[in-house]
Each structure stands twice: as C-alpha cells, then as structure tokens.
C-alpha cells in the first residue's frame, strides 16, 4: 500500500471564510511537503484540521489508510510546531523536551540536536534558532507519525531565517518523519520542500513535486502565488512543426505545441528572459525588441523591467547588468527560448 495522506474536508469559519480541500500527498515520496499560499488562503486552518486541533464540518482525513475522523491529536500522533514554538517558559530545555518523551528519548534528542550545553537553560535565555531546535526536538520526542510546522521560521530575523532554512530541512530529513510545513515565502518553500501543495482562497489548486509545480503552474492564480513574474494574456494564432505561435500584444511568440486552445496565458520565469544589446542578426525564435523601463539591483541579481509592447521582467546577474550598462530607455533585445514558455488556460 502506498503511504499517503488524504485530505477531503470542508470547514467554514465564523468570518465566512470557507476551506474546501481535496488532495493527497504520497508521504513515502515526499519527506517534506510545503503547504504554500498567500496570507489568509487557509494554510493554517488546513494544518489545524490535519492535526485534529480543529474539526472539519465534513469530509475525511487519513494517513496510510487509517481514518483520522474522530481521533484526538494524541491518537493521530501528529506533532504540531507553532509559529512561536510555544515552549514552556518555566521549564529548562531538558524538561521541555522530556515533557512528552518516552524514557531515554529526551537524552537522545538533546545530543542529536546539539543542545547538551543548553539543557539547563530556560527558553528566555535562548536565541531564536536555539528555540526552534528545542521545539523541533520536543515535537519529535513523542515519536509522531507526522510533523506539522506552521511558519516555523517566521519568528526569526531575515538573516537568521535564511541561514536556518537548510539546517531545518536537514533535521527534518534526519528525523525520518514525514513533515508538512506551512509557508508563504517562495524561497523558503523551495529550500525546504520536496512536494508542494498550493492553496489559494481556501482551495488546494495544485499538488506535486516542487520543481514541476514551479515550472508548470496549473492556472494563473497558482502562477501568481508562486511568483512567476510574467503571466501574459495570449491568443493562439498558428501551429506548425510541433510549435505554436502566440499573439502577445503586438508581438508573436513561439512555444512548444500543446493541446491548449485560446484564450491562454503565457507563463515565463524572469530568469528565462535573456538580454542582448544587438537588436538584429540572431536565429533565436523569440527575439523581441524592447526598451528598459527600470533596473533594480537585488543583491547578486538585477531585476530589469522591460517594455516590449507589453511589460515583461528579466532577472539577470548584477554583473551582467553592469557589463551591459543598462539604463532606463536603452534599446535592446529580449530572447526567450520556446521551451521556456509554459501555457495555462485563460
């Protein structure tokens, strides 16, 4: 039997917001699944339903064939890691971890998580990263069947959050317990997850391997929530030789032929837009005359907004932007491979 989490449940909140989730996650293939979406989309509500902290109005939740309907969080063996870690302030690190642990388990985890030198401290004497380690160790102390983490890095400052992404993923993998992590941060989702479930307006819109979903969003709302920079209304105007011709504003683009029918959206990641100062003389299929609208340096990268008769964003290295000497108003060409254009229904 495939090890999987199945959720088909509905929940209506007093505010009028309604969650209607229908999806399954193969937890044997996905050590870490990210539940991703904008604030207010229903991520935490869904996580609490899975944990058993709240009850669904209707539907089912099961793990590995075991129906969780009517089971308490303890009976489900689902460990929940809250945003603020919810450590007991009056207990030491060792006693926090030992709170729900079987004999000997707390000592194992204190050593495994590098907490031996901190075992006598209380939470108010720990850094944010140390508190996170204690909270995760405490969650694992009860030998859960599933780990649920609600925005586990949100309480940290930005530099610490970036640093701890990879440590958190390593510890989740080392635990051997399938995990579901809630986040609204795209970079965090990519760093932490193997699979992703994208939730928009209370509905899980797409589930799958994180790279596949990121490259091929199912619809415009999923693309927007995943941060696809260019989602362009388009019309199909021709098909020939395995390629499809799209009309995007005043420009024609070619992409790999699919069974799509108009109207459609052409999704193009900013990093797939190459820039060259030569306006002519290339055999590239999608070579578009453009003018620079703005250049914004974002650390090692440069975000270049272009006017091609329609707005488009390119993401190149800051070094490349400097070498090209890009300035607002400059004329250049944007080059996009046909394979980099992904179509979704309009």
Beta strands, then each sheet from edge to edge (+ up, - down):
strand 1: 5-12
strand 2: 18-25
strand 3: 32-36
strand 4: 58-63
strand 5: 66-67
strand 6: 78-81
strand 7: 146-150
strand 8: 179-183
strand 9: 195-200
strand 10: 203-209
strand 11: 230-240
strand 12: 243-248
strand 13: 251-256
strand 14: 264-268
strand 15: 273-276
strand 16: 287-298
strand 17: 301-307
strand 18: 311-317
strand 19: 331-336
strand 20: 342-345
sheet 1: 2+ 1- 4+ 5-
sheet 2: 6+ 7+ 8+ 3+ 9+ 10-
sheet 3: 13+ 12- 11+ 14- 20+
sheet 4: 15+ 19- 16+ 17- 18+
end
